Amino acid sequence: MTKRMLIMLGCIVVLVAGLAFGFYLHIQKLIASAPKPGPQTVTSMIVKPMEWKPQLTAVATMSPVKGVDLSSEVSGLVVNVLFHSGQTVKAGEPLIQLNADAEMAQFKAAEASAELAEIVYQRDKAQFQVQAISQAQLDADAADLKLKKAQAMLQKATLEKKTIKAPFAGKLGITSIVPGQFLNPGDKVVTLQSLNPIYADFFQPQQKISMLKTGQSVSLKLDAYPGQVFNGRITTLNPKVDSASRNLQIQSTFDNSKLQLLPGMFANVSVDLGQAQKLLTLPQTAVTYNPYGSTVFIVKDADKENADGKKPKVAQQVFVVTGETRGDQITILKGLKEGQEVVTSGQLKLKNGTPVLIDNSVLPGNDPSPTPQEP
């Protein structure tokens, strides 16, 4: 390689280096002149302990202690309707009378046959004592008497089925049965429900079984009675876990002397699990859930002062361990201390060191018992 070529190569290297240095200075100038991002607007709150009563919550269905849709065992023409819709009845009170003329006649005939068989038996029994008839004849008379009495009892039972009675005390529903209507076996007559007390049935996963026992207090709320709480107790734990859902059925009993609770209603129930505790709580919107853990952003002073000599507020991400939820709230078991300021909304646009501007004019929900709001 000649000396001239070396000089040319050196010039090229110097030119490329100069261009690269000039481009670097240009980039630095652009970065320096670029507008710095302003603080991000978020909401925040000071972490403080709140009273937290351990509870299990579920959706329950109200069911009667006794409830049945009454129907007829036999066919017949309705002669008389002895109740009106919505009536409260006693156990054994007659409700529907079917035509029983034929059954009454058959019962009278069977009763007469039984009476005759009784007379024959008593007469032959006297004759047997004087050796006038054989033992075989007396045995036949005794068997015939039992048969005739059984036939009379059968006819009496059929006759009684012509009167439909209330099997227990309760409140009747709405019926459309009228005199002159023909009923077939199994036709629904009216519903009868025993309403006081009343059951609330709900389910819990098998992991919660160890927390449940009979006698525990249960509170119940319904949309039909906003702001009103009904108190009851767990009376039965199903001895079998459902193999499909792995849930356990629980039955609780409530006083219903005012007849406000009706079978078929759905309600929200809460089971008290112990004494109230003081726990740190946050709105659930404050927690960000990630595959590597749950995090929140706390607000703290920056390490450096700004141009006016003040330390701006910046965000710092921290990991937390969460516990139970209640309405809009969630408990924080680890990761935070009382008195720290935590971002409750707007954290999706934050990273460590991002300046923040606190605006709490509109706050996220933080109600332990939220209710739907009408638009």
C-alpha angles and dihedrals in degrees: 000000000000126000091248093057091050091053091050092049090050091051091051092050091049091048093050091047091050092050091048092050091048091050090050091052090049092052092048090051091051091049091049093049095045113108113256116236113260125230118289117240114237140156122242145178138197113253113239135161119262132191107266121186112199108242143164116219131199144153112259135196120219116233132175124250084230124013133155143160103234117223138171122265093201136033122254149128116277109243100173138007106212099190141046129228114279094018122148110230138187127236111280095016111146115245109169129024117202125197106276104170095117093043091049091053092048090049092051090050092049090046091052091049090051091050091050091048089052091053092048092049094050092048093048090046089058091048092049090057089061092043092250095130135026129258089246091060092050091049090051090051091050092050091048090051092053090048093050092048091050090050090051091050090050092052090046091052091050089049092051091052087065087073113065110209135187108262091205140002116279148105122299124224132218118304135189096194113127133178112276094035117126117229126203123203109282096020111144114247106176141321120256120198131183102213106180115095104018135194130234111201121197140155136236130187117259091251088071097052094099090058095055131079138153115275096036116139117255127191121201133199129186133192087228091066107034114199094013121115124200118203126211143142138247107259104171138026112196108243090220131064114219106253093210100051100018087228128137120225115228125192122203128185126222134187109247103177091139090051092230094135117071131191113263096032117129120223142175113247131192124196117207111228103182148313122335117265135199108244136165110253136188136180108270089239089069094066122080115201118213135169089251095049147296119295141185132189119238123200117233141156117276119248093238130052121238127230095285092052097254128119110239123222113258135181125247123189118226133179119241138186112228129207136186125345128225119185107306093347135089130190122238112213100176138009102048137071131210112271098029117131113235130192108241100184137009094045094128090080094049136095132169111303097013111147112240135202115206116223114168097172089112115032130190120248115286101167120134090208108030121183128201113266122223113240 
